[in-house]
Amino acid sequence: MGPIVLGYTKLDSRVAVDFSAARNRALVNDVVAFLLGRDNDLLSFSEVQRNLQLCTQWYVGVRRVEVTKIVGSANRHQDFDRSFLPRHAHSAERWTRVHRAYHERVSLPPPLLLKVGNFYFVYDGHHRTSVARAHGMATIEADVIEYDHGPANGNLRPGHLNI
């Protein structure tokens, strides 16, 4: 009979190590951005909404979204860096639960994203988005609400969002 392991598995160890590695990469990204005089925060949806005077919205439905086009957050833009890596220890429990679910192939609800032009902001599902990016997923299935941004519709470029 082998040693008794009380609820701690190789997967537990792996997700804990992966969270630490992701958080360390976020720290390095922050230091590099600071040294280069760049901003490493996710974009704030409320700032973009105010600057572009977004008002009209409609539910698009569940869509496949390119993960690299998710550039901001509606309410947690300082909790993750521009690469959607977690910055704070308080994210560990939730991030590792989502990461574990990914490895166990547990189906989680899609994140809710707000679409402005060709870019997306997370309203709900920051940890799911972060884990998807950490795994190098090219796309993620998401619930999407789209915002009309006026005459620039369809021609919105990163510069318009201060990316």
Protein Blocks (a to p, Z undefined) as FASTA:
>chain_A
ZZddehiafklmmmmmmmmmmmmmmmmmmmmmmmnopafbdcdfklmmmmnopabdcdfb
jcdddfklpcbdfklmmmpcfkopafbfklmmmmmmmmmmmmnopacdddddddehjbcc
dfbhplmmmmmmmnopabdcdddddddebjmgoiacfklnoZZ
